[in-house]
Amino acid sequence: MFNLILFGPPGSGKGTQATSIEEKYGLIHISTGDLFRNELKNETDLAKKIRNYLDTGQLVPDAITIQMLKNKILSYDEPNGFLLDGFPRNITQAEALMGLFNELQTDVHLLLALDVPEEEIVKRILNRGKTSGRSDDNDESIIRDRFRVYEEVTDPVFSFFGKMNKAEKVNGIGSIEEIFGRIESVIEQYQKKHA
Ligand code: AMP
């Protein structure tokens, strides 16, 4: 199995790049943000508990998030590998993921962080908000709050995996193809080193 975490602030292009990565490397793309938005759309019981967090750009509590991610991962038979997007978002989630992968006798192999500065993020998300229909994409103060949450509680996850030599930064500025090219070369370097 090859398990990859696609990391970076909201609006850094994780969703866009995930589509190309899952196709090229045959991974299962799991976005916790998409899973939560799906709960809202279907007005499930869980939707009532999470709506306010999504609307205000705050993290959904770990107990709910980790359980949902576990259920999703365990629902696949003999997966080739996972591409996680939007998870883990804090150290508790990172530790829970390591525990789960340990039980499954696999590992996090690589974390790729898309590096994009705050002003570019705000510009991109406001632009995405014109068509995404996401309430959290239309309000600049919520977008900046999401960036603060990223800096304060999510960014330390980079060092968590960095200490295990598993974290790499990728310049997230450029065309979709240019950025994908950078991602491919980091994955290829990793594969060569571990062949
Ligand atoms: P995203 O699509 O990744 O930007 O996520 C949208 C929203 O879903 C976030 O602002 C959080 O409210 C929630 N969310 C997504 N992933 C997580 C996570 N790993 N932990 C907690 N909340 C999350």
Residues whose N, C-alpha, C, O or C-beta is under 5 A from the ligand:
A	BS01	AMP	P10 T32 G33 D34 F36 Y53 L54 G57 Q58 L59 V60 T65 G86 F87 P88 R89
